[in-house]
Amino acid sequence: MINTSFDFQAEANGREQGDAQPHKLIYESNGTALDWYREKDSDLYSPTLQEYHRILWSKPLPSGDLFELTKTGQNRLRHTSHRGEFILSSDRATSVTFAKNKDVLQITSKLPPDKLDAFSRLSDSIGGIIIWPAKRANGLTINQARGFGKTGRVLADRLDLTVECIRRYFLGEPGPLNEVFRRYDNFFDLFTNFRGWVDFFLLQDMVDDDYSMVKMAPPFNDFSAPPIPKNVEEYFLYMEHTSDLVRKRNVRIEGWQKTASSVWIS
């Protein structure tokens, strides 16, 4: 039922699957990346992405309670039970463009276009996408805080750094997103602890065996500076590390689909 190679961005913009158009990239005549297409966002406009989220995350929580999701509105999902009501939305959680940072664009223009295009497509597969609470709670949502303001400056929309923030939050350690996470305590309470959250969202390949350390790509400065590649070598390392984790999560998603009871994916 879930195709980990499905191109949500193509669907959102009315293109066929397998369309050869470079994925979100505009090239100069010499083949270097010039800019990024201003297309419809698949998080908002892909019905298949909404359905994949519904299938994947409608399953038992660590407590045994069923986290059943229903579709509501434009690419929104709702859960209502004795645990509370939650409205959730999709978030492409791995950064390729770093919010169209001009310095990064100078770096990506020096990379082989086929590698950059492959990274962009892979990052937009289901393995690179997650869900968060969609309603504001006296401030930015988690999705917004990952990419904007003071917190966005030290996270740069990176999933690996967000996972590290969640690890610190569950352990009561200082972290740049703690204030935001506390406003969504009821959401994180669903998963009991960090291990529960990681396992639920099939992110085990992002942590070590005992869940005590998050596998993070360079550059990382312990949230003291923007974690954005400064040169081609750093970007390439970030790209390779992130690609490996997204591929592994796609494999986990495929494995989960084969073993999940039809009760949870009906």
N, C-alpha and C positions, 0 to 999 in steps of 0.2 A: 504493500500500500504506500510505502514511503520510498521515494526515489531520491537518494542523497546527491544525485547529479542534476536534479531539477533546477532550471534557471528561473527563479522567481522574478528577477529583474526583467527578463524577456516577457514573461506573462504580464507583468504590471504595465508594460509599455506596448502591448499588442503585437509582439514579435513571436515567431515560431521558435519552438525549442530547437537548439542546434544552429540558430542564426549565427552566421559568421562575423557579424558586426563586432568589432572590438568592445569588450565589456566595460562600458562607462568611460572609455578612453577616447580622446581625440588626438590624432597624430599629425605632426608636421609632414611635409612631403618627403623628408629624409628618414621618416620612420620613428622619430623620437616623440615621447609623450608631450603633448602641448597643454592639455587641459582635461577636464572631466565633464561628461555629458550632464546636463541638467534634466534628468529624467524623473518620472514618477517613482516614488519610493516604494519598493516592494513590501516593506514593513506595513505600509498602509493599503496598497493596492493589489496585492497578490492573494486571491482567495485560496490558492493551494497552500501557501505558507500558513495562513490562518488554520486550515484544516490539519496540516501536519502538526502544528502546535497542539491543537485539540487532541489529536490521537496520542501524541507522545507523552503529554503531561497529565492526561486523564488516567491516573493510576493511584495505587495506595501510597499514602505518606508513611514516613517512618513509624508513626503511631498506629498504622493500620487503617486509619480513616481514608476513605476514597476521595481523592481530589478530582472530582468530576468537573469538566469544563464544558460550557455551552457557548455557542457563538452569539455575540450581541454587537450590533452596530458595525461600523467599518473596521474590520480586522481587530475587534476587541473580543476577549474571552471573559466569561464570568464563572466564578465558583461561589455557591451559596450553600452553607451547611451550618451546623452548630459551631464550627470553627470561625464563622464570620462570612462576610461577603467580600469578594476580591474581584476587581476588574483589572485585567492584565493585557499588555500589548507587547508586540514583537520588537526586538532590538537587534540589528546586525551588530554583533558585539566585537568584531575584530576590525581594527583600523587599517586601511590601506593608504588613504589620502592624508590622514592626520588633519582632518578638517580643512583640506585644501591649503595647507601651509605652503607658502611660496618657496621656502627653503627646501622643503621636501620635494616639491615639484621640480626644482633644479636637480635634485638627486635622481628622481625617478626618470628624468629625461635621458639619463646616462645608462639606464638599465636596458637589457634586451627586451623589446616590446612583447615578445611571446611569453617571457617569464613574468612580466608585470601583468599581462592580461590573464595568464593562468592563475596568478595569485588573487587577482580581483574576483575572478569567477569562483575560485575555491572559497574565498572568504564569505561569499554570498550564498554558499550552500547551507543546508540546514545545520551542518556541524559548526558553523560559525555564527549561529543565531540563537538567541535566548529570549525569555520573557521576563518582564518586571511588572510590578503594579503600575497602572496607568494613571490613576488619579493623583493630583497634587495633594500633599498633606502639609500645608503651611510652608511651602517652599518648593524647590525644584524636585522633580521626580528622580528616581535613581538613574534612569536613562539620560535625563537632561544633565544631571550632576556629573556623569561620566565624561561629558564633552564640553561643558560650559562653566564659566566662572572660575573661582579659585580652585575648586576640586578638578574641573576639567583641565586646568593648566598642568596639574601634576599626574593626571591619569591619561590624557590624550585619547580617550575613548578606547583604551586597550582592555581586552577581556582578562588577560593574565594579571594585570595590576588590580582590576576589580575583584578578582578571586582572592588576591592577597588581602585586599581591604576587608572582604567578608570573613576570611580566616581570623584577622585581627579583631574584628567586631565580635565574633562568637567567643573569643578568648578574653575579651575585655581589654585588649591592648590598644594603644593609640593608633588611629588611622584617619586619613583625610575624609573618608565617607561615613564615619561613625555617627555624626550628627544627622545625616540624611537617613542612614539605616535605622536609627532609633525611632524616626517618624513612621517607619514601616515595621516595627517590632512584631506586629501581629502576623505579617507575612513570613518573616524569618522564623517565628515560633513554630510554624507548620513543620519545619524540618528538624527541629530538636537541637541540632548542633551542626558544626561545619561538615562533618562526614555525611550527615543526612542530606544536607543541601547539595553537596558534590555528587553523591550517589544518585539522588533524585534526577538531577539534570545531566547525568551521564558525562561528568567532567573529570572522571578518575585519572585520566592521562595528564591532567594539569597539575597533579600533586604527587608527592612521593608515596611510598607504600604505607606509611603510618599517618598520612595526611598532615604532617607537621610542617611541610615546606611546599610552597607553590613554585612550579617550574616557570621561571620568567625569562623572557627574551631580553637581550641587551637592546638599548641602554636602559639601566635602572639605577636611580640615584637615591633610593629610599625616600621617594616623594619630596625631594628637596629641589628638584628642577624638572622642567618639561622632559618627559621620557621619549623624545623624538630623535630618530637617527640623525646624526650630524654629517654623515658621508655615505658613499656608496657601500662601503664595507659594512657599516653598522646596519644600513637598511637591508642588505642582503642577509645578514645574520638574523635580523628580526623577521624577515619574510620566510626564511627557511624554518625557523623555530615555530612560528605561528602556523605555517602550512602543515607541518608535521602534526601539531596538536589538532588542527581541524580535521585532517584526514583520519586520525585515530578516533576522534569523536564520531565521525561519520560511520566508521566501522562498528563502534559501540551501538550506534543507533540502528544499524542494520541487524546486529546481533540481538538487540532488544526486541526488534520487530519479529524475529523468528521464534523467540521463546515466550513472548507476552501472551497471556490468556486473551482469547477473543472477547472476554468480558470488558477488558480495558480499552480495546480498540474498535469496538462496535459502533 
